[in-house]
Amino acid sequence: MPAFSFEALDAQGQTRKGVLEADTARAARSQLRAQALVPLAVQAVGESAGSGAAQARGWGRPVFGSAALAIWTRQLAGLLASGLPLERALTALADEAENERQHHLVALLRAEVNAGSTFARALQQHPREFSDIYCAVIGAGEHSGNLALVLERLADDLEERQALQAKLIGAALYPAIVTVVAILIVLFLVSYVVPQVAGVFAGTKRQLPLLTVAMLGISSFVRAWGLWLGAALGLGLLAGRWALTIDTLRTRFDAFWLRLPLLGRLARGYNAARFASTLAMLAGAGVPILKALQAAAETLHNRALRADALDALVMVREGAPLATALAQKKRFPGLLPMFARLGEQTGQLPLMLERAATQFSAEVQRRALQLATLLEPLLIVTMGVVVMLIVLAVLQPIIELNQFMK
């Protein structure tokens, strides 16, 4: 039964808003009048969601953030595991929604399920909120009859992925802040403090020290060309970002990124963890291996690794074992085909892939923390050296003038 959002007046003249189910908009108005409400506006939730989706393609934001989606998935899994039918579980989640947009979205899902659609098909109507992988896992759970268990695994995967991203961001946050603050301090000293000192000694007609002269040259250059350099840098970043929208250039850039000494290993480990985790979840949910490989490849941010995964998919389609296909692609860590081979030999491929994903995640976290620990003192020392040179450039003329006066 379709869902309709409404705005109506009650007997006290207060405005009331909500969502109800009815066959038509006319039937929805009749229900409101039966409840002693005067309907002001009645609109199908699908229509409002469609306009919201159009807005979301611009500058809007999804109804569910990554954290909210994981919580919602776990709540739905808990309700289904307790024995509630899917329709009643969706009703409960719609009633407990945090905001009106979530309420409308869940009400629309419930209406589509009541109309005879599968839950996976209902989710596919909202691609901005629910990815293809999410819908594929839900469809596999419905087909196997273990929707609650599949939802629980899906929530675990979402939470683990968020935890890994949060730790990586946390490891990079402090070095980034130190770098920005250091650049701002140096620019202030070079563009303001150094010229002030130079003005003081301009009338002494004494030759300034070499370090002071060099610092004054840098200061003059920054003051004259700093804005132009900043604008050129900004345009260069925009041009680089546009160039990365071209598939060929993006693939070459991603392949080069994987060859970097430290960052390349982090990128390989992160993408391998995501690939193995997604493949384990889909295979464990009963999704055919070819479809699971296709979906897992689409989760890879690195285009070079994605191309390798799709090549491995072609080899598996032609009859090659998964481990052999992955072993042919040297960009993937060697641990991944090893675990895949063990899984194929023991008949526990999802379990082995999940263990591989766990090991990759732990390795990425360890390396990220090591890199952040190494960068912090290096940035502080570099900043200290630069500030020391600026201070020496300022103090040297003062010291020489003091000695001359004596």
Sequence and secondary structure as in RCSB ss.txt:
>XXXX:A:sequence
MPAFSFEALDAQGQTRKGVLEADTARAARSQLRAQALVPLAVQAVGESAGSGAAQARGWGRPVFGSAALAIWTRQ
LAGLLASGLPLERALTALADEAENERQHHLVALLRAEVNAGSTFARALQQHPREFSDIYCAVIGAGEHSGNLALV
LERLADDLEERQALQAKLIGAALYPAIVTVVAILIVLFLVSYVVPQVAGVFAGTKRQLPLLTVAMLGISSFVRAW
GLWLGAALGLGLLAGRWALTIDTLRTRFDAFWLRLPLLGRLARGYNAARFASTLAMLAGAGVPILKALQAAAETL
HNRALRADALDALVMVREGAPLATALAQKKRFPGLLPMFARLGEQTGQLPLMLERAATQFSAEVQRRALQLATLL
EPLLIVTMGVVVMLIVLAVLQPIIELNQFMK
>XXXX:A:secstr
  EEEEEEE TTS EEEEEEE SSHHHHHHHHHHTT EEEEEEEHHHHHHHHHHHHTTT   SS HHHHHHHHHH
HHHHHHTT  HHHHHHHHHHT SSHHHHHHHHHHHHHHHTT  HHHHHHT TTTS HHHHHHHHHHHHHT HHHH
HHHHHHHHHHHHHHHHHHHHHHHHHHHHHHHHHHHHHHIIIIIHHHHHHHTGGG     HHHHHHHHHHHHHHHH
HHHHHHHHHHHHHHHHHHTTSHHHHHHHHHHHHTSSSHHHHHHHHHHHHHHHHHHHHHHTT  HHHHHHHHHHT 
S HHHHHHHHHHHHHHHTT  HHHHHHT TTS THHHHHHHHHHHHT HHHHHHHHHHHHHHHHHHHHHHHHHHH
HHHHHHHHHHHHHHHHHHHHHHHHHHHHHH 
